[in-house]
Amino acid sequence: MLTSLSCISAAAVGFSFTVSAREIIFPEVAASHPYQSTLIGNLDGIDIVSGSQFSGLTTFANLPYASCFGDGPASEKYDIALLGAPFDTGATARPGARFGPGGIRLGSRRLSPRSGWSVYTGENSLEDWAKIVDCGDAPLTFLDNTVALKQLEKAHKLMMFSLWKVISGRTANTTTKSSIPRVITLGGDHTTTLAALRSTYGHWGKVSVIHFDSHIGTHWAARPVDRNTTLGLVPGSSPATFKVSEADHNADTWDPKAEEYRITRTFLHLAHEEGLILNMSMHAGIRAPLIRPKGDIRNDLRCGFEIVTARDIDRLGVDGVLRKLRNRVGETNVYVSVDIDVLDPAFAPATGTAEVGGWSTRELLTILDGLRGIRIIGADVVEVAPIYDNPGETTVLAAAEVAHSLITLMVQTPVQSEKDRLA
C-alpha cells in the first residue's frame, strides 16, 4: 500500500504514475538549516555524527563535554569550564533550582561555536582563542546541605584524597593567556556561589564581587532560640543556619538572658567573614524588602558592598550604572554573580523568590556587555527553577544568554595570575 507521499499524479496532462517514496529526492530549500545535509538516495553519504543541535549530549551551547570529576590524571585541558551545581536545599522560597543547570543548557541549544557570531561586535567568543568545555553537573547530595557544599567545593578545587586536580585546579590549555582555567557555574540556588568564591580565593586571592540580584545576600540575624517554635529563614536568600552559645552583642536582636542563639548568615556575609572578598564590591538591581531597616544596610556596608537599586537605572541610565560598577571594582580581580531574579518576573518568572519591578533582559545583557575589560576570574548564573517557566521558556533562554555573555567577557579579557606575571 502506498502512502499519499509516494503517489504523484499527472492527470491534468492525461497520464498518471506512481513511484516509491524511497525514490523521491527532496530539493534543497532556502530555509534549510546550514548543518543539515540534503537527503539523497545513497545512505553512504549521510552523516549521523554531527549536524544537529538536538542530538547527542545536551551541553551548553553544544560545546564539547569534558569528564572533570574522575580520579585519573587531569589530561583534559581547557581555558573556561562550565560547571552545573544542582543544589536548591538552601532556598528559602520555592525550590526547583537543582534543575537549573539542565534548564540553562536546554535554553542554549540554539547556540554553537559555528553559529555564535555577535551581530553587535562581529566576534564569536565560542570559537576564539579559548578552549571552552562543559564539565556537566557536580554530583551533589540533596539529603545534607553541609555535605553537598563540601562536594561542590571539592569539585571546584582539589580532589581531597588524590594528587589529581579538578576544574579550576588544572592547568589551562592556553598558558600564554593564563595558566589557571576559569569556571562559570550554572545554578542551583545562590548558596553555590560561596563554594566558587572559596575556590577563586585559593587561586586569585581576594576578589571584588559584582552581584546582580534583587536581594542583597548579606543578611545576618541573631535570634534567641525558642525550641517551641520553628524559626523561619531569611526571605530571598540561601542562608547557613546553626546554633551557637554566644552572639554579636551589637546585633539588633541581642538578648543577654538567652542561653542559645540561632545565627542566620547568607553567602555573601559568610564570604566576607571568611576574608574571601574585597571591600570594593557592588550589588546591582536590588529591590527586595529588607528585614532590618538599618541593620541590613549597615551590615552590607561592613561586608564591603555598595548598592545600585533596580530603579536607579531610570535615573542613571545604563551608562550611569556601568560607571558605578566599573569605578567600584577598578582594576581588581572580579567575580560576577547573576541571580536570574535580577530580571523582572515578566522576563524571568522561573525563579525561587521573584520580585516585581526588575530589569528587562535587554537591560541586563547591555550592562553585562558593557563590563568589557573587567578582570573577571569567575562567574555564575543561579536561581533558575525551570518548573516555573512559561511555554516560551523565557527564563532559561535569558539565563543561557547571560552565561554566553559571561563567556564572552572572559574571552575578551584574559586574566593572568601573579604567578603568570612573575614567570
Secondary structure as UniProt FT lines:
FT   HELIX           4..6
FT   STRAND          7..10
FT   HELIX           11..13
FT   STRAND          15..18
FT   HELIX           21..23
FT   TURN            30..31
FT   TURN            34..35
FT   HELIX           43..45
FT   TURN            53..54
FT   HELIX           60..62
FT   STRAND          80..85
FT   TURN            89..90
FT   HELIX           97..99
FT   HELIX           100..107
FT   TURN            108..110
FT   HELIX           113..115
FT   TURN            119..121
FT   HELIX           125..127
FT   STRAND          132..137
FT   HELIX           145..156
FT   TURN            160..161
FT   HELIX           167..169
FT   TURN            175..177
FT   STRAND          182..187
FT   TURN            190..191
FT   HELIX           192..204
FT   STRAND          207..212
FT   STRAND          220..224
FT   TURN            227..228
FT   TURN            235..236
FT   STRAND          240..244
FT   TURN            249..250
FT   TURN            252..253
FT   TURN            256..257
FT   STRAND          261..265
FT   HELIX           267..273
FT   TURN            274..275
FT   STRAND          281..286
FT   TURN            293..294
FT   HELIX           295..302
FT   TURN            303..304
FT   STRAND          305..309
FT   TURN            310..311
FT   HELIX           312..329
FT   TURN            330..331
FT   STRAND          333..339
FT   HELIX           340..342
FT   TURN            345..347
FT   HELIX           361..369
FT   TURN            370..373
FT   STRAND          375..382
FT   HELIX           386..388
FT   TURN            391..392
FT   HELIX           394..412
FT   HELIX           418..422
//
